[in-house]
Amino acid sequence: MNFRGSCPARACLPFLCSGSLLAVTLLSAVLFATGCGDGSRASRVASSGTPSTEGPAAALLAQHLAQAVRAQERATPVLMEAPGVIGTGATLDADGEPRVVVLLESDDAGMPMPESVEGIPIDVWVVGEIRPWSLTASYRPMAVGVSVGHANECLPGTIGCVLERGTKRFVLSANHVLARQNLGVIGEAIVQPSLPDIDAACAPAPPSAVVATLSDFQSIVYDGKTPNTMDAAIAEIALSPSQFVCSTPPGYYGFPSATVATASAGLRVMKLGRTTELTRAVVKAVNVRAKITFPSGVALFTGQILTGPGFGDFGDSGALVVTDDGTRRPVGIVIGGGTNGSAIVSPIGPILTRFSASVCDH
């Protein structure tokens, strides 16, 4: 990732200072409108990586991360109003100290950031415009991590995993992959592979490509302001049990665990996606607020996860992110990412609650 400069230490956001809300807002506006040095301190600390989340210091690390989240939450309303700022997050530096993350659309977008929020340093990362992000052949049995899409939408995506609810099995992916950005009608056909992977001109798919029917989806508000917590949809599998599996294709990581993992800064993760296949990264920030640009408009997502760069690309939306520690515990699903390959991930816990389902691990 790239890093932008920051203001001198005295130019911290005034969230702990006395004075009215108006004074806070005006002072913050001044900070965004003035240039303030090269920010070398923030860049050096941010580029040194994140600490291990294991060992006796885990409780202290959790405390520090919570401090970063609290500061981020209070600063976000002001930070998100700055030109070019498309998200915020919370993380730890290499020494386990809390840091607030600001995400920029480009290196020359937005004004210089203050160096700290409530005494917690700010890291500024350039991730590019965040857009929804595709193994492309027909897979029978159908497997996790391969191309999937709506039969009436020329858009590729990825099967995240198979969900179980009673005796029924469902494909999990993103709303914009399976439900046409809220325009999907329950019962519509889902195809594997996606339409553009069947035919470059997205001609109607043959009946043999239909693998599921749209069952449910979480609606998204595309006004750039209303908080959304997930980009997710499920489709009931229409194949016989012998025609689908709950694992990745042979040669990849296999079955995900049914036991979910909570993301933390520095957690090592991996995913299998339609476009970039198997990639690995670390969680760079949690509690991320980010604006994602869709054809239907801009959607603000909150409580998300940000990975390191090179993790995904267009068509990887819906891919299941799991822990890269041998346990393969689900962390979330990819819903988009920056031009540098950093992914925005919707946490899996709320998704499973929303659809009253569990991850198939057998």
C-alpha positions in Angstrom: 0.0 0.0 0.0 1.0 3.6 -0.4 0.9 6.1 2.4 0.1 9.7 2.5 1.6 12.4 4.7 0.2 13.6 8.0 0.1 16.8 10.1 2.5 17.6 13.0 1.7 16.1 16.4 0.1 19.3 17.6 -2.5 19.1 14.8 -4.5 16.3 16.3 -8.2 16.0 15.8 -9.8 17.8 18.8 -12.2 15.1 20.0 -10.8 15.3 23.6 -10.5 19.1 23.6 -13.0 21.4 25.2 -15.4 23.6 23.2 -18.5 23.3 21.2 -19.3 20.8 18.4 -19.1 23.7 16.0 -15.6 24.5 17.1 -14.6 20.9 16.7 -16.0 20.8 13.2 -14.4 24.1 12.2 -11.0 23.1 13.5 -11.2 19.7 11.8 -12.0 21.5 8.5 -8.9 23.7 9.0 -6.8 20.5 9.5 -8.1 19.1 6.2 -7.5 22.3 4.3 -3.9 22.9 5.3 -0.7 21.2 4.2 1.4 19.8 7.1 4.8 18.1 6.3 5.6 14.7 4.9 4.3 12.4 7.6 7.4 10.2 7.7 6.7 8.9 11.2 3.2 7.5 10.3 4.6 5.9 7.1 7.5 4.1 8.8 5.3 2.7 11.6 2.5 1.7 9.2 4.8 -0.1 6.8 6.4 -2.3 9.5 3.4 -4.7 9.6 1.1 -5.9 12.3 1.9 -8.1 15.4 1.0 -11.7 16.0 -2.4 -12.2 17.7 -1.2 -15.2 19.6 0.7 -15.6 22.9 0.4 -14.1 26.4 0.0 -10.5 25.2 -3.3 -11.3 23.4 -5.4 -9.6 26.0 -3.3 -6.4 25.8 -3.5 -6.4 22.0 -7.3 -6.8 22.2 -7.4 -3.8 24.6 -5.2 -1.7 22.3 -7.4 -2.6 19.3 -10.5 -1.6 21.2 -8.9 1.8 21.9 -8.3 2.2 18.2 -11.9 1.3 17.4 -13.3 3.8 19.9 -11.1 6.6 18.5 -12.0 5.6 15.0 -15.7 5.7 15.7 -15.6 9.1 17.2 -13.4 10.5 14.4 -15.1 8.9 11.4 -18.0 11.4 10.9 -15.4 14.1 10.3 -12.8 12.0 8.5 -15.4 10.7 6.0 -16.3 14.2 5.0 -12.8 14.9 3.8 -12.3 14.9 0.0 -11.1 11.5 -1.3 -11.6 9.7 2.0 -13.6 6.5 1.3 -13.2 4.6 4.5 -11.7 4.2 8.0 -10.6 1.3 10.2 -8.7 0.3 13.3 -5.5 -1.7 13.5 -2.2 -2.3 15.4 1.3 -1.4 14.5 4.3 -3.9 14.7 4.6 -3.1 18.4 1.0 -3.8 19.1 0.1 -0.2 19.6 -3.3 1.1 18.4 -3.7 3.0 15.2 -6.6 4.5 13.2 -6.7 3.8 9.5 -7.9 6.3 6.8 -8.5 4.9 3.3 -8.0 7.1 0.3 -9.2 6.7 -3.3 -6.0 8.0 -4.8 -2.6 9.4 -3.8 -3.6 12.9 -4.8 -7.2 12.7 -3.5 -8.0 14.4 -0.2 -6.1 16.8 1.9 -3.3 15.9 4.3 -4.6 14.1 7.4 -3.9 15.0 11.0 -1.3 12.8 12.6 -3.4 11.5 15.5 -6.9 11.1 16.9 -7.2 11.3 20.7 -3.5 10.6 20.8 -3.7 7.5 18.6 -1.7 7.8 15.4 -3.4 7.8 12.0 -2.2 5.7 9.1 -3.3 6.8 5.7 -3.6 4.1 3.0 -4.3 4.5 -0.7 -6.5 1.6 -1.9 -8.0 3.0 -5.0 -11.8 3.2 -5.7 -13.5 0.3 -4.0 -15.6 -1.7 -6.4 -17.3 -5.1 -6.2 -14.9 -7.7 -7.4 -14.2 -14.2 -10.5 -12.0 -20.5 -11.6 -14.4 -19.9 -14.7 -15.2 -23.4 -16.1 -18.2 -25.5 -15.4 -17.7 -27.6 -12.3 -19.7 -30.7 -11.6 -19.8 -31.5 -8.9 -20.2 -27.8 -8.2 -17.6 -26.6 -5.6 -16.6 -23.7 -3.4 -14.6 -20.9 -4.9 -15.7 -21.2 -8.5 -17.6 -18.9 -10.9 -21.3 -18.2 -10.2 -23.8 -15.6 -11.2 -27.4 -14.6 -11.8 -29.0 -16.0 -15.0 -30.2 -12.5 -16.0 -27.0 -10.5 -15.1 -23.8 -10.3 -17.1 -21.6 -10.3 -14.0 -19.2 -12.9 -12.7 -18.8 -13.7 -9.0 -17.7 -16.5 -6.7 -19.4 -19.3 -4.7 -18.3 -18.5 -1.1 -19.5 -21.7 0.5 -22.4 -24.0 1.0 -24.8 -23.1 3.8 -27.0 -25.6 5.7 -30.4 -24.8 7.1 -32.2 -28.0 8.2 -32.2 -30.4 5.2 -31.7 -27.6 2.7 -28.4 -26.4 1.1 -27.7 -23.0 -0.2 -25.0 -21.2 -2.2 -23.7 -18.2 -0.4 -22.3 -15.2 -2.3 -22.7 -11.4 -2.5 -26.0 -9.7 -3.1 -24.6 -8.0 -6.3 -23.6 -11.5 -7.6 -26.8 -13.4 -6.9 -29.5 -10.8 -6.4 -28.7 -8.2 -9.0 -28.2 -5.4 -6.5 -31.7 -5.8 -4.9 -33.4 -6.3 -8.2 -33.5 -10.1 -8.0 -36.8 -11.9 -7.6 -37.0 -14.9 -5.3 -36.9 -18.1 -7.4 -34.8 -16.7 -10.3 -32.2 -18.9 -11.7 -28.5 -18.9 -10.6 -26.0 -20.3 -13.0 -22.5 -21.9 -12.7 -20.4 -20.7 -14.3 -21.6 -17.1 -14.6 -23.0 -15.7 -17.9 -19.8 -14.0 -19.0 -17.9 -17.2 -18.4 -20.3 -19.2 -20.5 -20.4 -16.7 -23.4 -18.5 -13.5 -23.8 -21.6 -11.8 -25.1 -23.7 -13.1 -22.2 -26.2 -15.0 -24.3 -28.9 -16.8 -22.3 -27.4 -19.7 -20.3 -28.3 -23.3 -21.2 -30.6 -25.2 -18.7 -27.6 -27.4 -17.8 -25.9 -24.3 -16.2 -28.7 -23.7 -13.7 -27.5 -24.8 -10.3 -29.7 -23.0 -7.8 -32.6 -20.5 -7.3 -32.5 -17.2 -5.5 -33.8 -17.7 -2.0 -33.0 -14.6 0.1 -30.8 -11.6 0.2 -29.9 -8.7 2.4 -31.0 -5.4 0.7 -28.5 -2.7 0.3 -29.0 1.1 0.3 -27.1 2.9 -2.4 -27.2 6.5 -1.1 -23.7 6.7 0.2 -24.9 7.5 3.7 -27.1 4.8 5.1 -25.0 2.2 6.9 -25.0 -1.3 5.4 -23.6 -4.3 7.3 -23.2 -6.9 4.6 -23.4 -7.6 0.9 -24.9 -11.2 0.9 -27.4 -13.4 -0.7 -28.2 -17.1 -0.7 -29.7 -19.4 -3.4 -31.1 -22.9 -2.8 -29.2 -25.5 -4.6 -31.2 -27.3 -7.3 -28.6 -30.1 -7.9 -28.7 -33.6 -6.7 -26.4 -34.4 -3.7 -23.9 -36.1 -6.1 -23.6 -32.9 -8.2 -22.3 -30.5 -5.5 -19.7 -30.6 -2.7 -19.1 -28.3 0.3 -15.4 -28.2 -0.4 -13.1 -26.4 -2.9 -12.1 -28.2 -6.1 -9.3 -30.8 -5.7 -5.9 -29.2 -5.1 -7.0 -26.3 -3.0 -7.7 -26.0 0.7 -10.7 -28.4 1.0 -13.5 -28.0 3.4 -14.0 -24.8 5.4 -14.7 -25.2 9.1 -18.2 -24.8 10.6 -16.6 -22.8 13.4 -16.2 -19.2 12.5 -13.4 -16.9 13.5 -13.5 -13.2 14.5 -11.1 -11.0 12.5 -8.3 -9.2 14.3 -5.5 -7.1 13.0 -2.6 -9.3 11.8 -4.8 -12.4 11.4 -3.5 -14.5 8.4 -6.2 -15.4 6.0 -6.7 -16.9 2.5 -9.5 -17.2 -0.1 -10.3 -19.1 -3.3 -11.9 -16.9 -5.9 -13.0 -17.1 -9.5 -10.4 -14.7 -10.8 -7.3 -14.8 -8.7 -7.9 -18.3 -7.3 -6.0 -19.0 -4.1 -4.4 -16.0 -2.4 -3.1 -15.2 1.0 -2.9 -12.0 3.0 -3.3 -10.6 6.5 -6.1 -8.6 8.0 -5.0 -5.0 8.0 -7.9 -3.4 9.8 -11.2 -4.2 11.4 -14.4 -2.2 12.0 -13.9 -0.7 8.6 -16.3 1.9 7.2 -16.0 2.1 3.4 -17.9 3.5 0.4 -18.2 1.0 -2.4 -19.1 2.1 -5.9 -21.7 -0.1 -7.7 -23.6 0.5 -10.9 -26.7 1.2 -8.8 -24.8 3.9 -6.7 -22.5 4.2 -3.8 -23.1 2.1 -0.7 -21.6 2.8 2.7 -20.6 -0.4 4.6 -19.8 -0.5 8.3 -18.2 -3.1 10.5 -16.2 -4.6 7.6 -12.7 -6.1 7.4 -9.8 -4.9 5.2 -7.1 -7.3 3.9 -3.7 -6.5 2.6 -3.0 -5.9 -1.1 -3.0 -8.5 -3.8 -5.8 -10.5 -2.3 -8.4 -10.3 -5.0 -9.8 -8.8 -8.2 -13.0 -8.3 -10.2 -15.0 -11.5 -10.1 -13.8 -12.6 -6.7 -16.8 -11.1 -5.0 -18.5 -13.6 -2.7 -15.4 -15.6 -2.1 -15.1 -17.1 1.4 -12.2 -15.7 3.5 -10.9 -18.3 6.0 -8.0 -18.5 8.5 -4.7 -19.4 7.0 -3.6 -21.5 10.0 -4.7 -25.0 9.1 -8.1 -24.6 10.7 -9.8 -22.9 7.8 -12.3 -21.1 10.0 -14.6 -18.7 8.0 -13.9 -15.0 8.6 -16.2 -13.4 6.0 -16.9 -13.0 2.3 -15.3 -10.7 -0.2 -17.6 -7.9 -1.3 -15.2 -5.6 -3.2 -11.8 -4.2 -3.2 -9.3 -1.5 -4.2 -7.3 -1.4 -7.4 -4.3 -2.6 -5.4 -6.1 -5.9 -4.6 -7.0 -5.1 -1.0 -10.3 -6.6 -0.2 -13.3 -5.4 1.8 -14.8 -8.4 3.6 -18.2 -8.7 5.2 -17.9 -10.7 8.5 -19.4 -14.2 8.4 -21.1 -14.2 11.8 -23.8 -11.6 11.0 -24.4 -13.3 7.6 -25.0 -16.7 9.2 -27.4 -15.0 11.7 -29.2 -13.2 9.0 -29.9 -16.4 7.0 -30.3 -18.7 10.1 -27.7 -21.1 8.6 -24.4 -22.7 9.3 -21.4 -23.4 7.1 -21.3 -26.9 5.6 -18.0 -28.6 6.5 -18.5 -32.2 5.3 
